[in-house]
Each structure stands twice: as structure tokens, then as C-alpha cells.
């Protein structure tokens, strides 16, 4: 009986499976792009636009959780007033987009 099953397995047509595998891998690549790569690129673009649009007087939050008001800025740094008379300088990359948006939504 086992011998007849093995003979039937050998008689099965070979080939033609590579096309379905190619379509499967192509589908996986598309899903990976639309659910992983594209949203990350959009998030980075939004973060860059947010940092470029910061102006004096805006209230922001750093990635470390420090709340402050923008006093001055240059190409790479932002100076924040965190308390009366206390000024701290941060890299622009240390500004949190998500926390700043949540704070703006509460107002």
C-alpha cells in the first residue's frame, strides 16, 4: 500500500508551482511596503515638517518629556524657557511630534 502511494506521488506533474510562489512573494512584498515602509516614511516627513514650522512662542514637548516655550532657534538647536528665567537648549531632533500634537488638541 505504501508503495502505491509513493508511485502516485511520483506520477504527480512537477513544475508550474514557481509561478504561484512568485505571486505569493510579490503579494507579501506589497503588504510589507504598504503596512511597514510607507507609514514610516510618512511619519518621518510629518516630523520634519513639524520641526521646520516651529516658531518663537510655540509650546512644545521634548522626547524626554520637558515642556517649554520656544524663545529662539537656529538651524540645529532650539532654546526653550522651561520655568521663569530657566532656559535650556535642545537639538531640534529632540522635539516630540506626538506629544506636541496631543498638547495642541487639549487647547
C-alpha positions as CSV (number, residue, x, y, z in Angstrom):
1,X,0.0,0.0,0.0
2,X,2.8,2.4,0.9
3,X,4.5,1.5,-2.4
4,X,1.4,2.5,-4.4
5,X,1.2,5.9,-2.6
6,X,4.8,6.6,-3.4
7,X,4.2,5.7,-7.1
8,X,1.2,8.1,-7.2
9,X,3.4,10.9,-5.7
10,X,6.0,10.4,-8.4
11,X,3.4,10.5,-11.1
12,X,2.1,13.9,-10.0
13,X,3.0,16.6,-12.5
14,X,6.0,18.8,-11.5
15,X,6.5,22.4,-12.3
16,X,4.0,25.3,-12.5
17,X,4.4,25.9,-8.8
18,X,7.1,28.5,-9.3
19,X,4.6,31.0,-10.7
20,X,2.3,30.7,-7.7
21,X,5.3,31.1,-5.4
22,X,6.4,34.2,-7.3
23,X,2.9,35.7,-6.9
24,X,2.8,34.9,-3.2
25,X,6.2,36.6,-2.6
26,X,5.1,39.6,-4.6
27,X,2.0,39.9,-2.5
28,X,4.0,39.6,0.7
29,X,6.3,42.4,-0.6
30,X,3.4,44.7,-1.4
31,X,1.8,44.1,2.1
32,X,5.1,44.8,3.7
33,X,5.6,48.0,1.8
34,X,2.1,49.4,2.5
35,X,1.9,48.4,6.2
36,X,5.5,49.0,7.2
37,X,7.6,51.2,5.0
38,X,5.1,53.7,3.7
39,X,3.7,54.7,7.1
40,X,7.2,55.1,8.5
41,X,8.2,57.4,5.6
42,X,5.0,59.5,6.2
43,X,5.8,59.8,9.9
44,X,9.3,61.0,9.2
45,X,8.1,63.5,6.7
46,X,5.5,64.9,9.2
47,X,8.2,65.1,11.9
48,X,10.5,67.0,9.6
49,X,7.7,69.4,8.6
50,X,6.7,70.0,12.2
51,X,10.3,70.8,13.3
52,X,10.7,73.2,10.3
53,X,7.5,75.1,11.2
54,X,8.3,75.8,14.8
55,X,8.4,79.4,15.6
56,X,9.1,81.7,18.6
57,X,6.3,81.4,21.2
58,X,5.2,77.9,20.4
59,X,4.8,75.5,23.3
60,X,6.5,72.1,22.7
61,X,7.5,68.9,24.4
62,X,10.8,67.2,24.0
63,X,11.2,63.4,23.7
64,X,12.5,63.5,27.3
65,X,9.1,64.9,28.5
66,X,10.3,68.5,29.1
67,X,7.6,71.1,28.4
68,X,8.7,74.5,27.3
69,X,8.1,77.7,25.2
70,X,10.4,78.4,22.3
71,X,12.5,81.5,22.9
72,X,14.9,81.2,20.0
73,X,16.1,78.8,17.3
74,X,18.7,78.4,14.7
75,X,19.5,75.7,12.1
76,X,20.1,72.8,14.5
77,X,19.0,73.9,18.0
78,X,16.0,75.4,19.9
79,X,16.2,77.3,23.1
80,X,13.2,76.7,25.5
81,X,12.0,78.5,28.5
82,X,11.0,75.8,30.9
83,X,10.4,77.9,34.0
84,X,10.6,81.6,34.8
85,X,14.0,82.5,33.7
86,X,15.3,79.0,33.1
87,X,16.5,78.4,29.6
88,X,17.5,75.1,28.0
89,X,19.0,74.5,24.6
90,X,18.0,71.3,22.7
91,X,18.7,69.8,19.4
92,X,15.7,70.1,17.0
93,X,15.6,66.3,16.7
94,X,14.7,66.1,20.4
95,X,11.3,67.6,19.8
96,X,8.4,65.2,20.1
97,X,5.7,65.5,17.4
98,X,3.2,63.2,19.0
99,X,3.3,64.8,22.5
100,X,3.1,68.3,21.0
101,X,0.1,67.4,18.9
102,X,-1.7,65.9,21.9
103,X,-1.0,69.1,23.9
104,X,-2.3,71.2,21.0
105,X,-5.5,69.1,20.8
106,X,-6.2,69.8,24.5
107,X,-6.3,73.5,24.0
